[in-house]
Amino acid sequence: MEILGKEAMKTIKRALMGVLASCGLLSAHAALAVGDSPGGPAVNAPRYT
């Protein structure tokens, strides 16, 4: 006896894959924005002056 059909399982799987992909894109975007923080270079950045 099946609780959910095969088509319902495929739909749920696609929805979860979409959620995971969007979370990955958002986290990647946030990781790239860290380098653009105001205030100049990081504290441990090399000084070339």
C-alpha positions as CSV (number, residue, x, y, z in Angstrom):
1,M,0.0,0.0,0.0
2,E,1.5,3.3,-1.1
3,I,1.1,6.4,0.9
4,L,2.3,8.7,-1.8
5,G,2.4,8.0,-5.5
6,K,5.6,8.1,-7.7
7,E,4.6,11.5,-9.2
8,A,4.1,13.0,-5.8
9,M,7.6,11.8,-4.7
10,K,9.1,13.2,-7.9
11,T,7.4,16.6,-7.2
12,I,8.7,16.6,-3.6
13,K,12.2,15.7,-4.7
14,R,12.2,18.5,-7.3
15,A,11.0,21.0,-4.7
16,L,13.7,20.0,-2.2
17,M,16.4,20.2,-4.9
18,G,15.2,23.7,-5.8
19,V,15.3,24.8,-2.1
20,L,18.8,23.4,-1.7
21,A,20.0,25.1,-4.9
22,S,18.6,28.5,-3.9
23,C,20.2,28.1,-0.4
24,G,23.5,27.3,-2.1
25,L,23.3,30.4,-4.3
26,L,22.4,32.7,-1.5
27,S,25.3,31.4,0.7
28,A,27.7,31.8,-2.2
29,H,26.5,35.3,-2.8
30,A,26.9,36.1,0.9
31,A,30.5,34.6,0.9
32,L,31.5,36.9,-2.0
33,A,30.0,40.0,-0.3
34,V,32.3,39.4,2.7
35,G,35.3,40.7,0.8
36,D,33.5,44.0,0.1
37,S,33.1,45.0,3.7
38,P,33.6,48.8,4.4
39,G,36.6,50.0,6.3
40,G,39.4,49.0,4.1
41,P,41.5,45.8,4.0
42,A,41.3,43.1,6.7
43,V,43.4,43.3,9.8
44,N,45.7,40.5,8.8
45,A,46.1,41.8,5.2
46,P,49.7,42.4,4.1
47,R,50.8,46.1,3.9
48,Y,52.9,47.0,0.9
49,T,53.8,50.6,1.9
